[in-house]
Amino acid sequence: MKIEIWSDVMCPFCYIGKNNFEKALEQLPFKDEVEVEWKSFQLDPSLNPEETKSTVDYFREKKGFPEAQARQMISQVQ
């Protein structure tokens, strides 16, 4: 079985998903028959780190999340 995973290496949620996937894969009795191919995907090509003040600001300004929700999302990642 071949699994292709598209992921943004800078995305903390993608990183969490990667870790969860790898833990789940280890539990499979046929894990040695699984080929995983990682592909990079930039979630926000317009992102300019020099323009973004903070992650909260990014979620609020670029993604439209209320500030409280953005802070909650970040705390869950931490």
MARBA-3410 file (N, C-alpha, C, O; in Angstrom, 1 decimal):
78
0.8,-1.2,0.0,0.0,0.0,0.0,0.9,1.2,0.0,1.9,1.3,0.7 ~ 0.5,2.2,-0.8,1.3,3.4,-0.9,0.4,4.6,-0.4,-0.8,4.7,-0.7 ~ 0.9,5.4,0.5,0.2,6.5,1.1,1.0,7.8,0.7,2.2,7.9,1.0 ~ 0.3,8.7,0.1,0.9,10.0,-0.2,0.4,11.0,0.8,-0.9,11.1,0.9 ~ 1.2,11.8,1.4,0.8,12.8,2.4,1.3,14.1,2.0,2.5,14.3,1.8
0.4,15.0,1.8,0.8,16.4,1.4,0.7,17.2,2.7,-0.3,17.2,3.4 ~ 1.8,17.9,3.0,1.9,18.6,4.3,2.8,19.8,4.2,3.7,19.9,3.4 ~ 2.4,20.8,5.0,3.2,22.1,5.1,4.2,21.9,6.3,3.7,21.8,7.4 ~ 5.4,21.9,6.0,6.4,21.6,7.1,6.5,22.7,8.1,7.0,22.5,9.2 ~ 5.9,23.9,7.8,5.9,25.0,8.8,4.6,25.0,9.6,4.5,25.8,10.6
3.7,24.2,9.3,2.4,24.2,10.0,2.4,23.3,11.2,2.7,22.1,11.1 ~ 2.1,23.9,12.4,2.2,23.1,13.6,1.1,22.0,13.6,1.3,20.9,14.2 ~ 0.0,22.3,13.0,-1.1,21.3,13.0,-0.7,20.1,12.1,-1.1,18.9,12.4 ~ 0.0,20.4,11.0,0.5,19.3,10.1,1.5,18.4,10.9,1.6,17.2,10.7 ~ 2.4,19.1,11.7,3.3,18.4,12.5,2.7,17.4,13.5,3.1,16.3,13.7
1.6,17.9,14.1,0.9,17.1,15.1,0.3,15.9,14.3,0.3,14.7,14.8 ~ -0.3,16.2,13.1,-0.9,15.1,12.3,0.1,14.1,11.9,-0.1,12.9,11.9 ~ 1.3,14.6,11.6,2.4,13.7,11.2,2.8,12.7,12.3,2.9,11.5,12.1 ~ 2.9,13.3,13.5,3.2,12.4,14.7,2.1,11.4,14.9,2.4,10.2,15.2 ~ 0.9,11.8,14.9,-0.2,10.9,15.1,-0.3,9.8,14.0,-0.5,8.7,14.3
0.0,10.2,12.8,0.0,9.2,11.7,1.1,8.2,11.9,0.9,7.0,11.8 ~ 2.3,8.7,12.3,3.4,7.7,12.5,3.1,6.8,13.6,3.5,5.6,13.6 ~ 2.5,7.3,14.7,2.2,6.4,15.8,1.2,5.3,15.4,1.3,4.2,15.8 ~ 0.2,5.8,14.6,-0.9,4.8,14.2,-0.3,3.8,13.2,-0.6,2.6,13.3 ~ 0.6,4.2,12.4,1.2,3.3,11.4,2.0,2.2,12.1,2.0,1.1,11.7
2.7,2.6,13.2,3.5,1.6,14.0,2.6,0.5,14.6,3.1,-0.6,14.9 ~ 1.3,0.8,14.8,0.4,-0.2,15.4,-0.1,-1.2,14.3,-0.7,-2.2,14.7 ~ 0.0,-0.9,13.1,-0.5,-1.8,12.0,0.3,-3.1,11.9,1.6,-3.0,11.9 ~ -0.3,-4.2,11.8,0.4,-5.5,11.7,1.1,-5.6,10.3,2.1,-6.3,10.2 ~ 0.7,-4.8,9.3,1.3,-4.8,8.0,2.1,-3.5,7.7,2.2,-3.1,6.5
2.6,-2.9,8.8,3.3,-1.6,8.6,4.5,-1.7,7.6,4.8,-0.7,7.0 ~ 5.1,-2.9,7.5,6.3,-3.0,6.6,5.9,-3.1,5.2,6.7,-3.0,4.3 ~ 4.6,-3.2,4.9,4.1,-3.2,3.5,3.5,-1.9,3.1,3.0,-1.7,2.0 ~ 3.7,-0.9,4.0,3.2,0.5,3.7,4.3,1.4,3.3,5.3,1.5,4.0 ~ 4.2,2.0,2.1,5.2,2.9,1.6,4.5,4.3,1.8,3.4,4.6,1.3
5.3,5.2,2.5,4.8,6.5,2.7,5.6,7.5,1.9,6.8,7.5,2.0 ~ 4.9,8.3,1.2,5.6,9.4,0.4,5.2,10.7,0.9,4.0,11.1,0.7 ~ 6.1,11.5,1.4,5.8,12.8,1.9,6.0,13.8,0.8,7.0,13.8,0.1 ~ 5.0,14.7,0.6,5.1,15.8,-0.4,4.8,17.1,0.3,4.0,17.2,1.2 ~ 5.5,18.1,-0.1,5.4,19.4,0.5,4.3,20.2,-0.1,4.1,20.1,-1.4
3.6,20.9,0.7,2.5,21.8,0.2,2.5,23.0,1.1,2.4,22.9,2.3 ~ 2.6,24.2,0.5,2.6,25.4,1.2,1.2,25.9,1.3,0.5,26.3,0.4 ~ 0.7,25.9,2.6,-0.7,26.3,2.9,-1.0,27.7,2.5,-2.1,28.0,2.0 ~ -0.1,28.6,2.7,-0.3,30.0,2.4,0.9,30.6,1.7,1.8,31.1,2.3 ~ 0.9,30.5,0.4,2.1,31.0,-0.4,2.3,32.5,-0.3,3.4,33.0,-0.5
1.2,33.2,0.1,1.3,34.7,0.2,1.9,35.1,1.6,2.2,36.3,1.8 ~ 2.2,34.1,2.5,2.7,34.5,3.8,4.1,35.1,3.7,5.0,34.6,3.1 ~ 4.2,36.3,4.3,5.5,37.0,4.4,5.8,37.1,5.9,5.1,37.9,6.6 ~ 6.7,36.3,6.5,7.0,36.4,7.9,7.3,37.7,8.4,7.1,38.1,9.6 ~ 7.9,38.6,7.6,8.3,39.9,8.0,7.1,40.8,8.2,7.1,41.8,9.0
5.9,40.5,7.6,4.7,41.3,7.7,3.8,40.8,8.8,3.0,41.6,9.4 ~ 4.0,39.6,9.2,3.1,39.0,10.3,3.8,39.2,11.6,4.9,38.9,11.9 ~ 3.0,39.9,12.5,3.5,40.3,13.8,3.5,39.1,14.8,4.5,38.9,15.5 ~ 2.5,38.3,14.7,2.5,37.1,15.6,1.5,36.0,15.0,0.8,36.3,14.0 ~ 1.6,34.9,15.5,0.7,33.8,15.0,-0.8,34.2,15.3,-1.7,33.9,14.5
-1.1,34.8,16.4,-2.4,35.2,16.7,-2.9,36.2,15.7,-4.0,36.1,15.2 ~ -2.0,37.2,15.4,-2.4,38.2,14.3,-2.6,37.5,13.0,-3.5,37.9,12.3 ~ -1.8,36.5,12.7,-2.0,35.8,11.4,-3.3,35.2,11.3,-4.1,35.4,10.4 ~ -3.7,34.4,12.4,-5.0,33.7,12.4,-6.1,34.7,12.3,-7.2,34.5,11.7 ~ -6.0,35.8,13.0,-7.0,36.9,13.1,-7.1,37.6,11.8,-8.2,37.7,11.2
-6.0,38.1,11.3,-6.1,39.0,10.1,-6.2,38.2,8.8,-7.0,38.6,7.9 ~ -5.5,37.1,8.6,-5.5,36.4,7.3,-6.5,35.3,7.3,-7.1,35.0,6.2 ~ -6.9,34.7,8.4,-7.8,33.6,8.4,-9.2,33.9,9.0,-10.1,33.2,8.8 ~ -9.3,35.1,9.6,-10.6,35.6,10.0,-11.1,35.0,11.4,-12.2,35.1,11.7 ~ -10.2,34.4,12.1,-10.6,33.8,13.4,-10.7,34.9,14.5,-9.8,35.8,14.4
-11.6,34.9,15.3,-11.6,35.8,16.5,-10.4,35.6,17.3,-9.8,34.5,17.4 ~ -9.9,36.6,18.0,-8.7,36.5,18.7,-8.7,35.5,19.8,-7.7,34.7,19.9 ~ -9.8,35.3,20.5,-9.9,34.3,21.5,-9.8,32.9,20.9,-9.1,32.1,21.5 ~ -10.4,32.7,19.8,-10.3,31.4,19.2,-8.8,31.1,18.7,-8.3,30.0,18.8 ~ -8.2,32.1,18.1,-6.8,32.0,17.7,-5.9,31.6,18.9,-5.1,30.8,18.8
-6.1,32.3,20.0,-5.3,32.0,21.2,-5.6,30.6,21.7,-4.6,29.9,22.1 ~ -6.8,30.2,21.6,-7.2,28.8,22.1,-6.5,27.8,21.2,-5.9,26.8,21.7 ~ -6.5,28.0,19.9,-5.9,27.1,18.9,-4.4,27.0,19.2,-3.8,25.9,19.2 ~ -3.7,28.1,19.5,-2.3,28.1,19.7,-2.0,27.4,21.1,-1.0,26.6,21.2 ~ -2.8,27.6,22.1,-2.6,26.9,23.4,-2.7,25.4,23.2,-2.1,24.7,23.9
-3.6,25.0,22.4,-3.8,23.5,22.2,-2.6,22.9,21.5,-2.2,21.8,21.8 ~ -1.9,23.7,20.6,-0.7,23.2,20.0,0.4,23.1,21.0,1.2,22.2,21.0 ~ 0.5,24.1,21.8,1.6,24.2,22.8,1.4,23.0,23.8,2.3,22.9,24.7
END
